[in-house]
Amino acid sequence: MACGLLLVAGLAKQTAPVSPIDRLRGSMERITRNVNATWGIYVKSLETGEEVAIAADRQMDTMSVIKTPLMVEAFEQIKAGKMALSDKYTLTKDDMRPGTGIMRSLDPGDVLTVKDLITLMIIVSDNTATDVLYRMVGGVGAVNRRMEVLGLKQTRAPATAKAWFEAIRAAPSAEQFHRENQHPFGLSTPRETGRLLERMERGTLVDKSSSQMMLEILRGQVYRTRIPRYLTGFRIPHKTGDFLPHIGNDVGVLEAPGRTVVVSIYTANHFGSGEGLEEAIGRVAEQVGMYFSYRQ
């Protein structure tokens, strides 16, 4: 009799229903297992409170995602009256930085506003604009102190874009530079980045009008080969971070009527095809979008 009861209990355990959010997690994990990389993912619905966390508290190199905390500090200083969106900056030859962006192709003497600098830093990940803004807000220390105040203890700006490019130029190879991991462009966790975006969506980051303006800038993101890759029916404010093929990051929010979902995806230690990594990130985001599109 006891054996029969144990058998029934075992069968009941085996056939216990899997929750919908666990099915989503399983689908995401199947995609990530097919790509040999280090993953960190955080997903949260602001309506239902449902979460998926896959190594979400692992501190990882953000690459250019760290430009979002820099944007936050700039808006905090604008709110405090230390500068204004309309303030003008005259570009100099010494400002020019390599890598992503368009300002390195402009002429010294060209004039841009603070709003121009923030917008270019986010939507085309402009490294020249980034270092100009770091200087305007008082350096990486100002950004780090702001993140500390916000309770984001693992979100840090280690150095300027100039310092990062100097470090990689001195390395024997890009692959060794990444493997040694001594010079991150930025640091955070998927969960902490998600918390920052959640506050922005709720209108509590800096203040409501600043949150709305930051989201509007993020919605103008030019690079759309990751989170938005396979999604339709959503507005997607987001910020990418790149050191392909080793790192491909994307963090943002899926916005639709009655659907607001934070999606924070970090990767590292990838030595295959950069296109394949972006494809996998797009497929993970696709699973999230499909799940919450039909979720009551």
N, C-alpha and C positions, 0 to 999 in steps of 0.2 A: 504493500500500500504506500509506504514511504517513498519507494522508488517511483511509483506512478505519479505521486504528487510532485516530486522533483522534476520528472519529465515534463509535466504540464507547466510547471513554473518556468522551466528552461525554454519551452516553446513560446510561452507568453512573452518572455524577455526578448527572444529572437524576432518576434513579429511586432514588437512595440513600434508604433508609428514614429517616423522621423519628422521633426518639426519643419515647417517651410524654410525658416532661416537656416537650419542645419543643412537642408538640401542646397541652398544657395552657397553656403560655405564649402560643401563638398564639390560643387561645380567649379568654384574658384580654385580650390586646391588641385583639382585634376588638371586644370590649365597650367598652373604654376609648376607642377611636378614635371611637366613636359619640357620645361626650359631650365637648363642648368644655371641657376643664378641664386643669389641670396635675395629673398623677398621680405617685404614688410608691408602689410595692407591694413587699412582701417576704413570701415564703412559704417555710417550711421544715418538712419532715417530720423529727421527732426520731428516728423509727425507721430510715428509709432514708437520711437525710442529703440527700435531693433538695431543691433550691432553685429558686425562680423569683424573679428580681430585676429589676424594671422601675423604673429611676431610683431604686433603693433607697438610694442614698447621698446623695440630694438632701435638704438640710436644709429642713424645712417647718414651718409654724405648726401646732403640735399641737392648739391650742385646749385643751379640757379633758382631753385625754389626758395632759397634764403632771401631772395629779393622781395618776397612778400612781407616778411617781418621788417625789412628796411622800409618798404612802403608804409607799413603801419606806423613806424617811428616818425617818418616824415609827416604823416597826417596828424600825429600827436603834437608835433612841434608847430604845425600850421594852426591847430586848434588853440595852442598856447600863445599864438601871436608872434612866434619867433621868426616865421617866414610866411609867405603867402603863395598860393598857387600861381598868382600872376607875376611874382617876382621873376626878373630876367637874369639869365646867366650867359656870359659871353664865352664861347668855346675857345680853348687854347690848344696849341700843338701838343703840349705836355699831357693834356687830358686823354689823348687817344689810347684806346685799349684794343687788343686783338680779339678775335672770336666773334661771337654773335653781336648783332646790332647794326645800325646804319650810321651812327654819329661818327665813327672812325672814317667814314667816306665824305664827311662834310668838311668845310673849310674853317680853319681858325678865324675867329672873328664873327662866325655865325651866332645868332642870338636865339636862345630857347627859354621858355618859361619853366618854372618848377613843375607845372602840370605836364608839360612836354617831356621833361626828364623822367618823371614817374611813369608816364604812359609808355614811353619807349623802353624803359627798363623792364616793364611787364610784358607788353605785347610782342616785342621782338627780342626780349632778353638782352637789352643793350648793355654791354659791359662798361662802355665809356660813361653812360648815364649813371650806372651803378656807383662807380667810384666818385663821380661828382657829387652824388647824393650822400654817400658815406661822409665825404668831407663836409657837406652842408649841415648834416645832423650832429656832427661831432665824433665821427669815427665808429668803428665796430662796437666799441664799448657802450655807446648810447643805445644801440640796438639790443645788446645783451642785457643791459639793465632793464630795458622795457620788457623783454621776455621774462625776466625774473619777476618783475612786478605782476605780470599776467599769470604767474604760476607755471610757466613753461620752462622748467629747469634744465631740460635737455636740448633746448633750441638755442643754438649759438652761432654767431658770425665769427669765425676764427680770424679772418684776414680779408683784405681788399682783393679785388680782381687782379690788381697789379701784382700783389705778392704771390697769388696763385700761379699766374703766368710765368713769373720769374722762377718759381719752384719747378714747374714742369719743364721749362727750357733747360734747367740744370740736370734733369733726370736722364739716365741712359736711354730710356724708352718710355712711351706712354703706358705700356703694359706694366712695366716694373714700378712706375710711379703709382699706378692704381693698386698694385699688389702690396706695396709698402704702406699705403694709406696713412702717410704722415702729414699730408697737406689737404684736408677736406676744404671744399669751397664754402660749405655750410654744414651744420649739424642739426638734426631734429629726429623725432620719431613719427611714424604715421599717425599715432593717436594725438600727439601734441599739435601737429599740423592740422589735423581734423578739428581739434578744439578751437584753434584760431579761426578756421573757416566757419565753424558753427557760430561763434560769436559775431562774426561779420554778417552772416545771414540773419541772425536775430537782432541786428542793429545795435549791439552793445560794444562793439570794438571801436574805440575812440569815442564816437557818438553815432547817432542814427544816420545823419546826413553823410558823415565820412564813410561809414560802412557801405552805404548805398553807392557812393562814388567809387570806392575801391572795387566793389563787385562789378560796377559798370566797366571799369578799366579791365578787369580780369576777363570779362565777357568778350573783349576785343582781341583775345589771344590769337596770334597768327598760326602757331604750330598746333595742328589738330590731328596728328597721326597716332595718338595714344587714347586717352579717355574718350574723346568724341568720335573715334575712328568708325565705329559701327552703330552709333546711337542716333536715333531720330526722335523728335518730339520733346526734346529738352533744350533749354538754354544751359550753357555750361561755362560759367566763369572758372578759369583754371590757370595754373602756372606749371610749366615744364622745367625740368632740370636735366642737363645732358653732359655725359662724357662717354658717348657711344664708342665701341659696343659694350663698354664695361658697366656704365650706369645709364639708365633711362627712367626718369621719375615723372610723375604727373599727379597733381593734387587739385581737386576742384569740387564743384557742387553740381549735381543734376537738379535742374529747376524745371518744374512743370506745375500746373494747377493742382494743389493738394499733395504735391510730391516734392520734397526737398531732401536730397540725400548727399551727404558728405562722402567723398571718395578720395582716399589718400593712398597712393601707390608708390613705394620706393623699391628700387632694385640695386644690386651691386654684384661684383664678382662674376660678371658675365663675359665670356670670351668667345662667343659665337657671333652670329649675324645680328647686327643692330636692328635690321628690319624684322627679324624674327622676334626679338625682344619687344619691339613696339607692337607687333601683331598680338603677342600674348597679353600685353597690357590692355590693348583694345578689346580682346575677348573677355578678360576679367570684367572690365567696365560694362561690356554688353550684357553679361549675366546679371550684374547689379541692376542695370536699367530695365531689363525684361522682368525681373522679380518685382521691383517696386512699381512698375507700370500696371501690374495686375493686382497689387496688394491693396486690400481694403483698409 
